[in-house]
């Protein structure tokens, strides 16, 4: 298995990664335009790390670097991490998180955080096994219904 942070020029790999992630989460997804993907991959504050077995993308993660305002540093918000069911329980998710942590540390980023649904016991157990500490937080979502 190998890992790669996708950057500008990796559009086709990103399309596959995003498709794999939607499939793992059983979510509908729309096709992203080439320009959108190119802009996303061109951002230094966007992370897309793909996990390959042979030449197949079997999982990955997406994350965003957030600059803080109480001191001059950043934190990373892990938005999604997914591994195809036929490759789960093989350490791929762990390696993805470790890779992100290693690359982030190289940039001076010392804190990462990830939301997990309370009902998703598998995710909760996974993050705890990696040494993550749960924080009691409620996330509010706002949609475009601003009437």
Secondary structure, DSSP 8 states (H G I E B T S, - for coil): -EEEE--TT-HHHHHHHHHHHHHHTT-------HHHHHHHHT-TTEEEEEEEETTEEEEEEEEEEEE-SSSS-EEEEEEEEEE-GGGTTSSHHHHHHHHHHHHHHHTT--EEEE---TT-HHHHHHHHHTT------------S---
